[in-house]
Amino acid sequence: IIRPRGLMALFGQSSGPVAPFDPSILNQKGSLFLTRPSLAHHCLTRDELVWRAGDVLGWIASGKLKLRVDKIYALADAAQAHRDLEGRKTAGKLLLVP
């Protein structure tokens, strides 16, 4: 449930694409905002990607940003990792290690 003037951001499409809808419903429900950001639009140049990645990696290194690693798979088990992703059996990041 989104409050009036609330923002809903959609990331990824693991549940499939969003069904078409009438955008006037956003006004009727309280001037809501809906966005579907894409990395490509936030990092238009290589320099910007390097800058933003540096920020994120710095936050991870400092402990400011914590990643949730759901499962770690041996590289030989990559097919199982894919099956788990496709079967929606994961929450968080998956790591493949050699």
MOMO-V62300 format. One record per residue. N is the residue number from 1. SS is DSSP state (H for helix, E for strand, - for the rest). NEAR is the number of other C-alpha atoms within 12 Angstrom. D_FIRST is the distance of its C-alpha to the first C-alpha in whole Angstrom. Layout:
BEGIN
{{N SS NEAR D_FIRST} {N SS NEAR D_FIRST}}
END
This chain:
BEGIN
{{1 - 10 0} {2 - 15 4} {3 - 15 7} {4 - 15 10} {5 - 16 12} {6 - 17 9} {7 E 18 10} {8 E 18 10} {9 E 16 13} {10 - 17 14} {11 - 16 17} {12 - 14 20} {13 - 15 20} {14 - 15 20} {15 - 13 18} {16 - 11 20} {17 - 12 20} {18 - 15 17} {19 - 9 18} {20 - 7 19} {21 - 10 17} {22 - 10 18} {23 - 15 17} {24 H 13 17} {25 H 14 14} {26 H 21 12} {27 H 16 15} {28 H 14 14} {29 - 18 10} {30 - 16 11} {31 - 18 13} {32 - 21 11} {33 E 22 13} {34 E 21 13} {35 E 16 16} {36 - 18 18} {37 - 15 20} {38 - 14 23} {39 H 16 26} {40 H 12 29} {41 H 11 27} {42 H 17 27} {43 - 16 31} {44 - 14 33} {45 - 13 36} {46 H 13 37} {47 H 12 38} {48 H 16 34} {49 H 18 33} {50 H 16 36} {51 H 16 35} {52 H 18 31} {53 H 17 32} {54 H 14 34} {55 H 16 32} {56 H 18 29} {57 H 18 33} {58 H 16 34} {59 H 15 30} {60 H 15 31} {61 H 13 34} {62 H 11 34} {63 - 11 31} {64 - 12 29} {65 - 13 27} {66 - 15 26} {67 - 18 26} {68 - 14 25} {69 E 14 28} {70 E 17 27} {71 E 23 30} {72 E 21 34} {73 E 20 36} {74 E 15 40} {75 H 15 40} {76 H 13 42} {77 H 18 39} {78 H 19 37} {79 H 14 37} {80 H 21 35} {81 H 25 33} {82 H 20 32} {83 H 14 32} {84 H 21 29} {85 H 21 27} {86 H 16 27} {87 - 13 27} {88 - 15 23} {89 - 17 25} {90 - 21 24} {91 - 16 22} {92 - 16 23} {93 E 18 26} {94 E 25 29} {95 E 22 33} {96 E 19 36} {97 E 13 39} {98 - 10 43}}
END
